[in-house]
Amino acid sequence: MNENYFSISQTGMSAQLKELSLDEMVEYVRNHIHNFLFDEPVCLCFIERFANDPEINKKKSHRDTLLYLLDKALQMRPFRPGLLKAVAQLTGNPQVQQRLDFVEKHNREQEIFDQISALDLNQDVEDAKTFITQLIQGCTDHVAAAQFALNVDRHLGIARGEWQNFFTCPPALRRDWEIHLFNHHAALCDYERAMELWQGLRSDLLREISLNLAAEMFVAAGDTAQAIDLYKTSLKQDPRQTPIRLRLRELENPFVPDNSLPDTCSVDICLYSWNKGDIFGQTLKSLSESDIGKARIHILLNGCTDNSREIVEDALPLFPDNEVVVHDLHVNIGAPAARNWLLRLPEVQESKYVAFLDDDVTVQKDWLARFLTIAESDDQIGVVGCKILHPGEPAQIQHLFRYVAIAGHGLLKMSIHTPLETYDNHVYDFTRETRSVMGCLHLIRNEAAQKIPAGFDIRFSPSQVDDIDHDLAICLEGYKVMYCGTVTCIHHQLSGINFKEQKSSTASTGSIMGNDIKFYFKHADHLERLREFDNLSLDIGVEPPVI
């Protein structure tokens, strides 16, 4: 294990990337864009790694990657002075230099603005909101401050902050500002305001990020043909956008589930819970309202001491067509052991498929038919998972899909599970192979599960990592893991507490880090094999991007 493991874990992605050479970084970026569209934090993290390396100008591929990243970042933050300066210096683009000059002209109270924009929005977002509003009140044409204010609004899921009552965009920057404002509203799925702004935009001046957001706006409006045209134009500008290729494929040939499969396939649905009675009752109600055919249901009360037993008893009449078996354990044995306990039930082992649900989810009506349609299409499909959202509106993506990002340099790291702070505008509504999906709602082929004697590894108790580890074990056995983005699951977490207000305790942080160490040492002897489970090596019907 890397001797700097603890500092790398605390610093996050930026420290991990420092362990990679620039050649490895190019491959890292290619893997990423074969998975997700860029979000600003990750894009800037990549830029920092490339820009600060003294070897950056020794290879064309390194410099080209940096320029590609800067172009994406500038589309997301077109008035960021430091970013404009870097692009102007590297490219000599006169239009970028002109925009920089205008931005700097209106960048008053720079010291105060720098202090505000340096605030951590995960901890100080309300302070940032207050201070940036005050600054704009005093400097009404401060376009860089207005851009930061939009970022604060996005973080909070607010379409229009109070600061907009005071801001007046300088005329020379108004065209670029209107595009940026459109991107903001469309990204939040505030399509009424986005459509109003769209009417005043010149489509021939729009870049791919704006075109992608506009495409999903037109999907929501029922104009799929216009969405397809916009996506095709976007791909002409940047053909490296794998998610857009997959989304376009879905729009042109929509996935059609076989709704008869829940009645004809042998499926056991397994749930386990520990002291989440109220939210568990909501989960069971949601499950009962979905189409699960004749599936048998197993409920494991994992050492519950609350009213979970009574809530389950009250929910039993919701399943008149299904056999429901309730199992009581006297102690909480943790998530991995609970899953194994259920998988090893003789009647469960006889089923072709096992579906696991967490005790705090809301499921889509036809989730099982869609999962089964995918699983039945290929005997080598071992796991099917879906898109996971946080509760609330606008809905923020919690988890999509992952691959092995780093297996070397004394590290074993999975890729990020979703673009950061991304709201669900349905751009990830497609089906593709991946390496790992979230375990709060997934379907497992029993044949594949039975080839893993350890099952869900109990060394990762009480939770975390065990579902990732199990997916990789499935891959090591030669099976596929599939992501079904046309199924949406809302994961409420912690009985409905707003996820933005959740704080990690010291104990939970220690547990996560401990599991990370266990994960590395469990697989340390076959890192070469795990390195093959990157993203570029998957055959998803789309050519990997080349920079």
C-alpha positions in Angstrom: 0.0 0.0 0.0 1.1 3.5 -0.8 3.0 5.0 2.2 1.1 8.2 1.8 -2.2 6.5 1.8 -3.8 8.4 4.7 -2.9 11.8 3.3 -4.0 10.8 -0.1 -7.4 9.6 1.3 -7.9 12.8 3.2 -7.0 15.0 0.2 -9.1 13.0 -2.3 -8.8 12.9 -6.1 -6.2 15.6 -6.4 -3.7 13.7 -4.3 -4.5 10.4 -6.2 -3.8 12.1 -9.5 -0.4 13.2 -8.3 0.6 9.6 -8.1 0.0 9.2 -11.9 2.3 10.1 -14.7 1.0 12.4 -17.4 0.6 9.5 -19.8 -1.5 7.7 -17.2 -3.4 11.0 -16.7 -4.4 11.1 -20.3 -5.8 7.6 -20.0 -7.5 8.6 -16.7 -9.2 11.5 -18.5 -10.2 9.2 -21.4 -11.7 6.7 -19.0 -13.7 9.5 -17.3 -15.2 11.0 -20.5 -16.1 7.5 -21.6 -18.2 7.4 -18.5 -19.6 10.9 -17.6 -20.0 14.4 -18.9 -17.7 16.9 -17.1 -18.7 18.6 -13.9 -16.7 21.7 -12.9 -14.9 20.4 -9.8 -13.5 17.3 -11.5 -12.6 19.3 -14.6 -10.7 21.8 -12.6 -9.0 19.1 -10.6 -7.7 17.5 -13.9 -6.6 21.0 -15.1 -4.6 21.6 -11.9 -2.8 18.2 -12.3 -1.8 18.9 -15.9 -1.1 22.6 -15.6 1.3 22.2 -12.6 3.4 19.5 -14.2 6.7 20.7 -15.6 6.6 18.0 -18.2 3.4 19.3 -19.7 4.9 20.6 -23.0 7.0 17.6 -23.8 4.2 15.6 -25.4 1.5 16.9 -27.7 -1.1 14.5 -26.1 -0.5 16.1 -22.7 -0.9 19.6 -24.0 -3.9 18.7 -26.1 -5.6 17.1 -23.1 -5.0 20.3 -21.0 -6.5 22.5 -23.8 -9.5 20.2 -24.1 -10.1 20.4 -20.3 -9.7 24.2 -20.3 -12.2 24.5 -23.1 -14.7 22.5 -21.2 -14.1 24.5 -18.0 -14.5 27.8 -19.8 -17.9 26.6 -21.1 -18.9 26.0 -17.5 -17.4 29.1 -16.0 -17.0 31.6 -18.8 -16.2 34.6 -16.5 -13.7 33.1 -14.1 -10.7 35.4 -14.3 -7.9 32.9 -13.6 -9.4 30.4 -16.1 -9.7 33.1 -18.8 -6.1 34.2 -18.2 -4.8 30.6 -18.5 -6.7 30.0 -21.8 -5.6 33.4 -23.2 -2.0 32.7 -22.4 -2.0 29.2 -23.8 -4.0 29.8 -27.0 -3.6 33.5 -27.7 -7.3 33.6 -28.6 -8.2 37.3 -29.0 -11.9 36.7 -28.1 -10.9 35.1 -24.8 -8.5 38.0 -24.1 -11.2 40.5 -24.8 -13.6 38.7 -22.4 -10.9 38.7 -19.8 -10.4 42.4 -20.2 -14.1 43.1 -19.7 -14.3 40.8 -16.7 -11.3 42.4 -15.0 -12.7 45.9 -15.7 -15.8 45.0 -13.6 -14.0 42.9 -11.1 -14.1 45.5 -8.2 -13.6 44.7 -4.5 -11.3 41.9 -5.7 -9.9 41.0 -2.3 -13.4 40.6 -0.8 -14.6 38.6 -3.8 -11.6 36.3 -3.6 -12.4 35.7 0.1 -16.0 34.9 -0.7 -15.3 32.6 -3.7 -12.8 30.7 -1.5 -15.5 29.6 0.9 -16.3 25.9 1.0 -19.9 25.6 -0.3 -20.3 22.2 1.4 -19.9 23.9 4.8 -20.4 27.7 4.3 -23.0 27.9 1.6 -25.4 30.1 3.5 -22.6 32.6 4.4 -21.5 32.5 0.7 -25.1 33.3 -0.3 -25.3 36.3 2.1 -21.9 37.8 1.3 -22.1 37.4 -2.5 -25.5 39.1 -2.5 -24.1 42.0 -0.4 -21.2 42.3 -2.8 -23.4 42.4 -5.9 -25.7 45.0 -4.2 -22.6 47.3 -4.0 -21.1 46.3 -7.4 -24.1 45.7 -9.6 -22.1 44.9 -12.7 -19.7 42.5 -11.1 -20.1 39.6 -13.6 -17.5 37.3 -11.9 -19.4 37.7 -8.6 -22.7 37.0 -10.4 -21.2 33.8 -11.9 -20.2 32.7 -8.4 -23.7 33.6 -7.1 -25.2 31.3 -9.8 -22.9 28.5 -8.6 -24.1 29.0 -5.0 -27.7 28.9 -6.3 -27.0 25.7 -8.1 -25.4 24.2 -5.0 -28.7 25.0 -3.1 -30.9 23.9 -6.0 -32.3 27.5 -6.3 -33.3 28.6 -9.8 -33.2 32.4 -9.1 -31.4 33.9 -6.1 -32.2 37.2 -4.6 -28.9 38.7 -5.9 -30.4 38.7 -9.4 -32.6 41.6 -8.3 -29.5 43.8 -8.1 -27.2 42.5 -10.9 -27.0 44.3 -14.3 -24.8 42.5 -16.8 -22.3 44.7 -18.7 -23.6 45.1 -22.3 -20.4 43.7 -23.8 -20.8 40.4 -21.9 -24.6 40.1 -22.2 -24.6 37.4 -24.9 -22.3 35.2 -23.0 -24.2 35.8 -19.8 -27.5 34.8 -21.3 -26.0 31.5 -22.4 -24.5 31.0 -19.0 -27.9 31.8 -17.4 -29.7 29.4 -19.7 -27.3 26.6 -18.8 -28.0 27.3 -15.1 -31.8 27.0 -15.5 -31.7 24.1 -17.8 -29.3 22.2 -15.5 -31.8 22.6 -12.7 -34.6 21.5 -15.0 -36.2 24.9 -14.6 -37.4 24.6 -18.2 -40.0 27.3 -18.2 -37.3 30.0 -17.6 -34.8 28.1 -19.7 -37.1 28.1 -22.7 -37.7 31.8 -22.4 -34.0 32.4 -22.5 -33.6 29.9 -25.4 -35.8 32.0 -27.6 -33.3 34.9 -27.4 -30.1 32.8 -28.0 -28.3 32.3 -31.3 -28.1 28.6 -31.7 -25.1 28.9 -34.1 -23.1 30.4 -31.3 -23.8 27.6 -28.7 -21.3 25.1 -27.6 -21.9 21.4 -26.8 -22.6 21.8 -23.1 -25.5 24.3 -23.9 -26.7 22.1 -26.7 -26.9 19.0 -24.5 -28.9 20.9 -21.9 -31.2 22.2 -24.5 -31.7 18.7 -25.9 -33.1 17.4 -22.7 -35.3 20.5 -22.3 -36.9 19.6 -25.7 -37.2 15.9 -24.6 -39.2 17.2 -21.5 -41.3 19.3 -23.9 -42.1 16.2 -26.0 -40.0 17.3 -29.0 -37.7 14.3 -29.4 -36.8 15.1 -33.0 -35.5 18.5 -32.0 -33.5 16.9 -29.1 -31.9 14.4 -31.5 -30.9 17.2 -33.8 -29.3 19.1 -31.0 -27.4 16.1 -29.8 -26.1 15.4 -33.3 -24.9 19.0 -33.5 -23.2 18.6 -30.1 -21.4 15.5 -31.2 -20.1 17.3 -34.3 -18.5 19.8 -32.0 -17.1 17.2 -29.6 -17.4 13.6 -30.8 -15.7 12.3 -27.6 -18.9 12.6 -25.5 -19.8 8.9 -24.8 -22.8 9.7 -22.6 -24.3 11.7 -25.4 -23.8 8.9 -27.9 -25.5 6.5 -25.6 -28.4 8.9 -24.9 -28.8 9.5 -28.6 -29.0 5.8 -29.2 -31.7 5.5 -26.5 -33.8 8.4 -28.0 -33.6 6.9 -31.5 -34.3 3.3 -30.3 -36.1 3.5 -26.9 -35.6 0.5 -24.6 -38.8 -1.5 -24.4 -39.2 -3.8 -21.4 -40.9 -7.2 -21.6 -43.6 -6.6 -19.0 -44.5 -10.4 -18.9 -41.2 -11.3 -17.3 -42.1 -10.6 -13.6 -44.8 -13.3 -14.0 -42.6 -15.8 -15.9 -39.2 -15.5 -14.3 -38.3 -17.0 -10.9 -37.4 -14.1 -8.7 -37.0 -13.6 -4.9 -37.0 -10.0 -3.6 -35.0 -9.6 -0.5 -35.0 -6.7 2.0 -33.3 -6.3 5.3 -33.8 -3.5 7.9 -32.5 -2.2 11.2 -34.6 0.2 13.2 -36.0 2.3 10.3 -39.6 1.4 10.8 -41.3 4.4 9.3 -39.2 4.7 6.2 -39.3 0.9 5.8 -43.1 1.1 5.7 -42.9 3.6 2.9 -40.4 1.3 1.1 -42.8 -1.6 1.3 -45.7 0.5 0.1 -43.6 1.6 -2.9 -42.7 -2.0 -3.6 -46.3 -3.1 -3.5 -47.2 -0.4 -6.0 -44.7 -1.7 -8.5 -45.2 -4.6 -10.9 -43.4 -7.6 -9.3 -45.6 -10.4 -10.6 -45.5 -13.5 -8.5 -42.1 -12.8 -7.0 -41.5 -14.1 -3.5 -40.5 -11.5 -0.9 -38.2 -12.1 2.1 -38.0 -9.5 4.8 -35.1 -9.8 7.3 -35.6 -7.7 10.5 -31.9 -7.3 11.4 -32.1 -7.1 15.2 -34.7 -4.4 15.2 -35.7 -2.9 18.5 -38.2 -0.3 17.2 -41.7 -0.9 15.8 -40.5 -2.4 12.5 -42.2 -5.8 13.2 -45.6 -4.1 13.6 -45.1 -2.0 10.5 -44.2 -5.0 8.4 -47.3 -6.9 9.7 -49.4 -3.9 8.7 -47.8 -4.0 5.2 -48.5 -7.7 4.5 -52.0 -7.1 3.1 -50.4 -4.9 0.4 -49.0 -8.1 -1.2 -52.1 -10.3 -1.8 -50.5 -12.1 -4.8 -47.1 -12.7 -3.3 -45.7 -15.1 -0.7 -44.1 -12.9 2.0 -41.7 -14.5 4.5 -40.6 -12.4 7.5 -37.4 -13.4 9.3 -36.4 -12.1 12.7 -32.8 -12.0 14.0 -32.0 -11.1 17.6 -29.0 -9.0 16.7 -28.0 -6.7 13.9 -25.5 -8.7 11.8 -24.8 -5.8 9.3 -25.6 -5.5 5.6 -23.1 -8.0 4.1 -24.1 -10.8 6.5 -27.8 -10.0 6.1 -27.5 -10.3 2.3 -25.6 -13.6 2.6 -28.1 -14.9 5.1 -30.9 -14.2 2.6 -28.9 -15.6 -0.3 -28.3 -18.9 1.5 -32.0 -19.6 2.2 -32.7 -22.8 0.4 -35.8 -21.4 -1.4 -33.9 -18.3 -2.5 -31.1 -20.5 -3.9 -33.7 -22.2 -6.2 -34.6 -18.9 -7.9 -33.0 -17.7 -11.1 -32.7 -14.1 -9.8 -32.5 -12.3 -6.5 -33.3 -8.6 -6.2 -32.0 -6.7 -3.2 -33.7 -3.5 -2.0 -32.5 -1.2 0.8 -35.1 -0.3 3.5 -35.2 3.4 2.5 -36.0 3.5 -1.2 -38.8 4.5 -3.5 -38.9 2.3 -6.7 -40.3 2.8 -10.2 -43.4 0.9 -11.2 -41.8 -1.3 -13.9 -38.3 -1.6 -12.4 -38.4 -5.4 -12.2 -39.5 -5.9 -15.8 -36.8 -3.6 -17.1 -34.1 -5.3 -15.0 -35.3 -8.8 -16.1 -35.4 -7.7 -19.8 -31.8 -6.8 -19.6 -30.7 -9.9 -17.6 -32.6 -12.3 -19.9 -30.9 -10.8 -23.0 -27.5 -12.3 -22.1 -26.7 -15.3 -19.8 -23.4 -13.6 -18.9 -25.2 -10.7 -17.2 -24.7 -11.2 -13.5 -25.9 -7.9 -12.1 -28.3 -5.1 -13.1 -28.6 -1.8 -11.3 -30.0 1.6 -12.0 -29.9 5.4 -11.5 -30.1 6.5 -7.9 -31.4 9.9 -6.9 -31.5 11.9 -3.7 -35.0 12.8 -2.5 -36.3 16.3 -3.2 -36.7 18.7 -6.1 -34.8 19.4 -8.2 -33.7 15.8 -8.0 -29.9 15.4 -7.6 -28.1 12.3 -8.8 -26.7 10.2 -6.0 -25.1 7.3 -7.9 -24.8 6.0 -11.4 -22.0 3.5 -12.3 -18.3 2.9 -11.6 -15.2 1.2 -12.9 -11.7 0.6 -11.5 -9.9 4.0 -11.8 -6.5 3.2 -10.3 -5.0 -0.2 -9.6 -1.3 0.5 -9.0 1.0 2.9 -7.3 0.0 1.2 -4.0 -3.6 2.3 -4.5 -6.9 0.6 -5.5 -9.5 3.3 -6.2 -12.8 3.2 -7.9 -14.0 6.0 -10.2 -16.3 8.6 -8.9 -19.9 7.3 -8.8 -21.6 10.4 -10.4 -20.7 13.8 -11.8 -20.6 16.1 -8.7 -23.7 18.1 -7.9 -25.5 17.0 -11.0 -29.3 17.3 -11.2 -31.2 14.6 -13.0 -32.2 16.0 -16.4 -32.3 12.4 -17.8 -29.1 12.6 -19.9 -28.0 9.3 -18.2 -31.2 7.5 -19.2 -29.6 4.7 -21.2 -28.4 1.2 -20.8 -24.7 0.2 -20.8 -22.2 -2.3 -19.4 -20.1 -1.1 -16.4 -18.2 -2.5 -13.5 -20.2 -1.6 -10.5 -23.7 -0.3 -9.7 -25.2 0.8 -6.4 -26.6 -1.9 -4.2 -29.7 -0.2 -2.8 -31.7 -1.6 -5.8 -30.2 -4.3 -7.9 -30.8 -7.7 -9.5 -28.4 -10.6 -9.2 -28.3 -13.7 -11.3 -28.3 -16.5 -8.7 -25.9 -18.7 -10.8 -23.3 -15.9 -10.6 -23.8 -15.2 -6.9 -23.3 -18.9 -6.1 -19.9 -18.9 -7.7 -18.7 -16.5 -5.0 -18.4 -18.6 -1.9 -17.6 -15.6 0.4 -20.7 -13.8 -0.9 -20.9 -10.2 0.3 -17.7 -10.0 2.3 -18.4 -9.5 6.0 -15.1 -7.8 6.6 -16.8 -4.7 5.2 -19.5 -4.7 7.9 -21.7 -2.9 8.9 -21.8 -1.6 5.3 -19.9 0.3 2.6 -17.7 -1.3 -0.1 -19.3 -4.8 0.1 -21.5 -4.2 -2.9 -18.6 -2.8 -4.9 -16.4 -5.8 -3.9 -19.2 -8.2 -4.8 -19.7 -6.6 -8.3 -15.9 -6.9 -8.9 -16.1 -10.6 -7.8 -18.9 -11.1 -10.4 -16.6 -9.5 -13.0 -13.8 -11.8 -12.0 -16.0 -14.7 -12.7 -16.6 -13.5 -16.2 -20.0 -12.0 -15.8 -21.2 -8.6 -16.8 -22.6 -5.7 -14.7 -25.2 -3.6 -16.4 -26.5 -0.1 -15.7 -30.2 0.5 -16.6 -30.7 4.2 -16.6 -34.3 4.0 -17.6 -35.0 2.8 -14.0 -34.9 5.5 -11.3 -34.6 4.7 -7.6 -34.9 7.4 -4.9 -32.6 6.5 -2.0 -33.8 8.5 1.1 -30.9 7.7 3.4 -31.1 8.2 7.1 -34.9 8.1 7.2 -35.3 11.1 5.0 -32.8 13.6 6.5 -31.7 16.0 3.9 -28.4 14.6 2.5 -26.9 18.1 2.2 -27.2 18.5 6.0 -25.7 15.1 6.9 -22.3 15.3 8.6 -19.9 12.4 8.7 -18.9 11.5 12.3 -15.3 10.7 13.2 -16.4 7.1 13.8 -18.0 6.7 10.4 -15.0 8.3 8.7 -12.8 5.8 10.4 -15.0 2.9 9.3 -14.9 4.1 5.7 -11.1 4.5 5.7 -10.8 1.1 7.4 -12.9 -0.6 4.7 -10.8 1.2 2.0 -7.7 -0.4 3.5 -9.3 -3.8 3.7 -10.4 -3.4 0.1 -6.9 -2.7 -1.1 -5.3 -5.6 0.8 -8.0 -8.1 -0.2 -7.1 -7.5 -3.9 -3.4 -6.5 -3.6 -2.3 -9.8 -5.1 -4.3 -9.4 -8.3 -4.2 -5.7 -9.0 -3.1 -6.4 -12.6 -6.3 -8.3 -13.2 -8.4 -5.5 -11.6 -6.6 -3.0 -13.8 -8.4 -4.6 -16.7 -11.7 -3.5 -15.2 -11.3 0.0 -16.4 -13.9 1.8 -18.6 -12.1 1.9 -21.9 -11.9 -1.9 -22.2 -15.7 -2.3 -22.1 -17.6 -3.0 -25.4 -20.6 -0.6 -25.0 -21.2 -0.1 -28.7 -19.4 3.2 -28.7 -15.8 3.8 -29.7 -13.6 5.0 -26.8 -12.7 8.7 -27.0 -9.3 9.8 -28.4 -7.8 13.1 -27.3 
